[in-house]
Amino acid sequence: MAKNKKKQAHLRDVIVLIHFEGHPLSTDEASEELRWSTLRGLLFGRHKKFIILSDHKRESEFKMNELRKQVEADDFHRWVQIDPVRYPTIHSIETMLFDKGVIPRRVIFGGTNTKGCVLDQTPYSAIPWAKEGHDVKVYLPMCIEYQAAGRDQKERNIVAFADFWRKSKEAGVVQSIDFIAELERMKDS
């Protein structure tokens, strides 16, 4: 007699990379290197297993494609590409992850543009996740702003983070969103 096997879902931290490759010519070299080295540290530092969600374009974002190939060859994390043209909802992403045996524990964000797509300009940005009750972490070393006013990258980032905080307060999700600067802040409590 065959046993009914229920699919077990495991809690995992999910890294959402929104437009991560972005527009490197609109930012400074040091900030770009910080973002990419921080991401590589998460992916290859063996801190824990992550689910990586990215919305990069396969045909044109060569750096992201190469990184994804390395992650898949390493077979430690699971990388899931979402199609931004189809505007996936939080619910559809949760369902897709559950079908893969995963329940999001924390949702960690990196990408461009901080006060745009990372914040709220896509249905899978930080604020929509927070509104659905998820524990959201905006990992500042992996975020960059290129559209805000400012004389240099530092000023643009300051404007973006202030705007992010203001809009989070307006959306009523301040308690669900945490801005973090180091990995240690993401350790299990």
Backbone hydrogen bonds in HBPLUS format (Angstrom, degrees):
<---DONOR---> <-ACCEPTOR-->    atom                        ^
c    i                          cat <-CA-CA->   ^        H-A-AA   ^      H-
h    n   atom  resd res      DA  || num        DHA   H-A  angle D-A-AA Bond
n    s   type  num  typ     dist DA aas  dist angle  dist       angle   num
A0010-HIS N   A0101-GLY O   2.82 MM  91  6.07 159.6  1.86 135.5 134.7     1
A0103-ILE N   A0010-HIS O   2.88 MM  93  5.78 158.2  1.93 138.4 138.0     2
A0012-ARG N   A0103-ILE O   3.05 MM  91  6.23 153.9  2.12 154.1 157.2     3
A0105-ARG N   A0012-ARG O   2.74 MM  93  5.20 160.6  1.78 141.8 140.2     4
A0051-ILE N   A0013-ASP O   3.10 MM  38  6.46 154.1  2.16 152.1 159.2     5
A0014-VAL N   A0106-ARG O   2.84 MM  92  6.18 170.1  1.85 167.9 169.6     6
A0108-ILE N   A0014-VAL O   2.71 MM  94  6.02 166.2  1.73 164.9 169.4     7
A0015-ILE N   A0051-ILE O   2.77 MM  36  6.15 161.5  1.80 163.4 169.9     8
A0053-LEU N   A0015-ILE O   2.76 MM  38  6.05 170.4  1.77 162.5 164.9     9
A0016-VAL N   A0108-ILE O   2.71 MM  92  5.99 161.9  1.74 161.6 168.1    10
A0110-GLY N   A0016-VAL O   3.11 MM  94  6.42 148.2  2.21 168.2 165.7    11
A0017-LEU N   A0053-LEU O   2.77 MM  36  6.09 171.5  1.78 172.0 175.0    12
A0018-ILE N   A0110-GLY O   3.04 MM  92  6.47 153.3  2.12 161.5 160.4    13
A0112-THR N   A0018-ILE O   3.07 MM  94  6.37 146.0  2.19 160.2 168.5    14
A0022-GLY N   A0019-HIS O   3.04 MM   3  5.17 118.9  2.43 101.1 116.5    15
A0026-SER N   A0023-HIS O   2.85 MM   3  5.56 160.7  1.89 125.6 132.1    16
A0027-THR N   A0024-PRO O   3.32 MM   3  5.34 166.8  2.34 105.5 107.9    17
A0032-GLU N   A0028-ASP O   3.11 MM   4  6.40 160.8  2.15 154.2 160.0    18
A0033-GLU N   A0029-GLU O   2.94 MM   4  6.15 162.1  1.98 151.1 155.9    19
A0034-LEU N   A0030-ALA O   2.98 MM   4  6.18 153.9  2.05 144.1 151.3    20
A0035-ARG N   A0031-SER O   3.03 MM   4  6.31 162.1  2.06 150.2 154.0    21
A0036-TRP N   A0032-GLU O   3.06 MM   4  6.31 173.2  2.06 158.5 159.4    22
A0037-SER N   A0033-GLU O   2.87 MM   4  5.88 162.2  1.90 149.7 155.6    23
A0038-THR N   A0034-LEU O   2.95 MM   4  5.93 153.6  2.02 145.1 152.4    24
A0039-LEU N   A0035-ARG O   3.01 MM   4  6.24 160.6  2.05 148.1 153.4    25
A0040-ARG N   A0036-TRP O   2.89 MM   4  6.12 166.1  1.91 150.7 154.7    26
A0041-GLY N   A0037-SER O   2.92 MM   4  6.03 151.1  2.00 139.9 148.0    27
A0042-LEU N   A0038-THR O   3.07 MM   4  6.42 149.5  2.17 146.9 154.2    28
A0042-LEU N   A0039-LEU O   3.09 MM   3  5.17 118.7  2.48  97.5 112.1    29
A0043-LEU N   A0039-LEU O   2.95 MM   4  6.22 161.1  1.99 155.5 161.0    30
A0044-PHE N   A0040-ARG O   2.83 MM   4  5.80 156.6  1.88 154.2 159.0    31
A0045-GLY N   A0041-GLY O   2.92 MM   4  4.99 124.3  2.23 129.5 136.2    32
A0078-ARG N   A0050-PHE O   3.22 MM  28  6.65 163.4  2.25 158.2 161.8    33
A0052-ILE N   A0078-ARG O   2.84 MM  26  6.22 165.3  1.86 158.1 163.0    34
A0080-VAL N   A0052-ILE O   2.67 MM  28  5.91 173.0  1.67 178.1 178.2    35
A0054-SER N   A0080-VAL O   3.07 MM  26  6.56 152.6  2.14 151.5 158.9    36
A0082-ILE N   A0054-SER O   2.80 MM  28  6.02 167.0  1.82 161.3 165.9    37
A0061-GLU N   A0057-LYS O   3.18 MM   4  5.72 158.6  2.23 153.5 155.7    38
A0065-ASN N   A0061-GLU O   2.99 MM   4  6.24 158.6  2.04 152.6 159.6    39
A0066-GLU N   A0062-PHE O   2.93 MM   4  6.11 158.9  1.97 149.8 154.8    40
A0067-LEU N   A0063-LYS O   3.02 MM   4  6.23 158.6  2.06 145.9 151.9    41
A0068-ARG N   A0064-MET O   2.86 MM   4  6.05 158.1  1.90 150.3 156.3    42
A0069-LYS N   A0065-ASN O   3.01 MM   4  6.26 159.5  2.05 147.7 152.8    43
A0070-GLN N   A0066-GLU O   3.06 MM   4  6.36 155.5  2.12 147.3 153.6    44
A0071-VAL N   A0067-LEU O   2.96 MM   4  6.24 159.9  2.00 151.8 157.1    45
A0072-GLU N   A0068-ARG O   2.86 MM   4  6.10 164.1  1.88 157.1 161.4    46
A0073-ALA N   A0069-LYS O   2.90 MM   4  6.06 154.5  1.96 146.1 153.3    47
A0074-ASP N   A0070-GLN O   2.92 MM   4  6.07 148.2  2.03 143.9 152.8    48
A0075-ASP N   A0071-VAL O   3.06 MM   4  6.31 136.2  2.26 141.4 152.4    49
A0086-ARG N   A0083-ASP O   3.12 MM   3  5.68 142.5  2.26 113.0 121.9    50
A0087-TYR N   A0084-PRO O   3.18 MM   3  5.10 157.9  2.23 100.0 106.6    51
A0093-ILE N   A0089-THR O   2.99 MM   4  6.23 154.1  2.06 147.6 154.8    52
A0094-GLU N   A0090-ILE O   2.78 MM   4  6.04 161.6  1.82 156.3 161.8    53
A0095-THR N   A0091-HIS O   2.92 MM   4  6.13 158.8  1.97 150.3 155.8    54
A0096-MET N   A0092-SER O   2.99 MM   4  6.14 160.0  2.04 141.1 146.7    55
A0097-LEU N   A0093-ILE O   2.86 MM   4  6.09 162.0  1.89 153.4 158.3    56
A0098-PHE N   A0094-GLU O   2.84 MM   4  6.02 157.7  1.89 147.9 154.5    57
A0099-ASP N   A0095-THR O   2.94 MM   4  6.18 154.4  2.00 148.8 155.5    58
A0100-LYS N   A0097-LEU O   2.89 MM   3  4.98 137.0  2.07  98.6 112.0    59
A0102-VAL N   A0097-LEU O   2.88 MM   5  5.09 158.3  1.93 132.1 133.4    60
A0101-GLY N   A0098-PHE O   2.83 MM   3  4.83 158.6  1.88 107.1 111.7    61
A0107-VAL N   A0135-ASP O   2.86 MM  28  6.18 163.5  1.89 159.0 163.3    62
A0137-LYS N   A0107-VAL O   2.82 MM  30  6.06 163.5  1.85 150.0 151.8    63
A0109-PHE N   A0137-LYS O   2.73 MM  28  6.16 158.8  1.78 162.5 170.1    64
A0139-TYR N   A0109-PHE O   3.04 MM  30  5.81 153.8  2.11 148.6 155.4    65
A0111-GLY N   A0142-MET O   2.83 MM  31  6.08 137.9  2.00 128.4 139.0    66
A0144-ILE N   A0111-GLY O   3.08 MM  33  6.46 144.4  2.21 160.1 160.4    67
A0116-GLY N   A0113-ASN O   2.97 MM   3  5.09 155.7  2.03 111.6 118.9    68
A0118-VAL N   A0113-ASN O   3.18 MM   5  6.04 167.2  2.19 142.0 145.1    69
A0114-THR N   A0144-ILE O   3.17 MM  30  5.66 149.5  2.27 123.6 131.0    70
A0120-ASP N   A0116-GLY O   2.86 MM   4  6.00 151.4  1.94 168.7 173.4    71
A0121-GLN N   A0116-GLY O   3.02 MM   5  5.32 151.6  2.10 130.0 129.3    72
A0126-ALA N   A0118-VAL O   2.92 MM   8  6.01 174.5  1.92 152.9 154.6    73
A0127-ILE N   A0119-LEU O   2.99 MM   8  6.01 176.6  1.99 169.9 170.9    74
A0125-SER N   A0122-THR O   3.25 MM   3  5.20 157.9  2.30 114.5 110.8    75
A0129-TRP N   A0125-SER O   3.36 MM   4  6.64 159.4  2.40 149.8 155.5    76
A0130-ALA N   A0126-ALA O   2.92 MM   4  6.21 161.8  1.96 157.2 162.8    77
A0131-LYS N   A0127-ILE O   2.82 MM   4  6.03 157.1  1.87 157.0 163.4    78
A0132-GLU N   A0128-PRO O   3.18 MM   4  6.40 132.0  2.42 136.2 147.3    79
A0132-GLU N   A0129-TRP O   3.09 MM   3  5.20 135.1  2.30  97.5 110.1    80
A0134-HIS N   A0129-TRP O   3.22 MM   5  5.66 162.2  2.25 147.2 143.0    81
A0133-GLY N   A0130-ALA O   2.88 MM   3  5.11 157.3  1.93 111.7 115.9    82
A0136-VAL N   A0176-SER O   2.86 MM  40  5.92 164.8  1.88 174.7 177.8    83
A0178-ASP N   A0136-VAL O   2.90 MM  42  6.26 150.5  1.99 146.5 155.6    84
A0138-VAL N   A0178-ASP O   2.82 MM  40  6.20 163.3  1.85 158.8 164.2    85
A0180-ILE N   A0138-VAL O   3.00 MM  42  6.12 167.4  2.01 147.1 150.4    86
A0142-MET N   A0139-TYR O   2.88 MM   3  5.72 157.9  1.93 129.4 136.6    87
A0140-LEU N   A0180-ILE O   2.92 MM  40  6.02 145.3  2.04 164.3 175.1    88
A0143-CYS N   A0140-LEU O   3.05 MM   3  5.16 170.5  2.06 115.4 117.1    89
A0156-ARG N   A0152-ASP O   3.06 MM   4  6.36 162.4  2.09 155.8 161.2    90
A0157-ASN N   A0153-GLN O   2.91 MM   4  6.10 160.1  1.95 152.9 158.0    91
A0158-ILE N   A0154-LYS O   2.95 MM   4  6.21 156.4  2.01 149.8 156.5    92
A0159-VAL N   A0155-GLU O   3.02 MM   4  6.24 167.6  2.03 154.0 156.3    93
A0160-ALA N   A0156-ARG O   2.97 MM   4  6.15 158.3  2.01 145.8 152.4    94
A0161-PHE N   A0157-ASN O   2.88 MM   4  6.08 164.2  1.91 156.2 159.2    95
A0162-ALA N   A0158-ILE O   3.01 MM   4  6.18 160.5  2.05 151.8 157.2    96
A0163-ASP N   A0159-VAL O   2.95 MM   4  6.12 158.8  2.00 148.7 154.8    97
A0164-PHE N   A0160-ALA O   2.82 MM   4  6.00 154.4  1.89 148.0 155.7    98
A0165-TRP N   A0161-PHE O   3.01 MM   4  6.19 160.7  2.05 146.1 150.1    99
A0166-ARG N   A0162-ALA O   3.01 MM   4  6.25 164.0  2.03 149.3 153.6   100
A0167-LYS N   A0163-ASP O   2.90 MM   4  6.09 169.2  1.92 155.2 157.8   101
A0168-SER N   A0164-PHE O   2.92 MM   4  6.06 146.3  2.03 144.1 154.0   102
A0169-LYS N   A0165-TRP O   2.98 MM   4  6.26 153.7  2.05 149.5 156.0   103
A0170-GLU N   A0166-ARG O   2.96 MM   4  6.27 161.4  1.99 150.2 155.5   104
A0171-ALA N   A0167-LYS O   2.94 MM   4  6.07 145.8  2.05 139.7 148.5   105
A0173-VAL N   A0168-SER O   3.04 MM   5  5.45 165.6  2.06 160.1 158.6   106
A0172-GLY N   A0169-LYS O   3.02 MM   3  5.07 150.9  2.10 101.8 111.0   107
A0176-SER N   A0173-VAL O   2.89 MM   3  5.30 149.2  1.99 112.9 122.7   108
A0177-ILE N   A0174-VAL O   3.40 MM   3  5.40 154.2  2.47 100.5 107.5   109
A0185-ARG N   A0182-GLU O   3.12 MM   3  5.90 151.9  2.20 118.7 125.1   110
A0186-MET N   A0183-LEU O   2.77 MM   3  5.44 162.7  1.80 123.1 129.3   111
A0187-LYS N   A0184-GLU O   3.22 MM   3  5.44 170.1  2.23 111.6 113.2   112
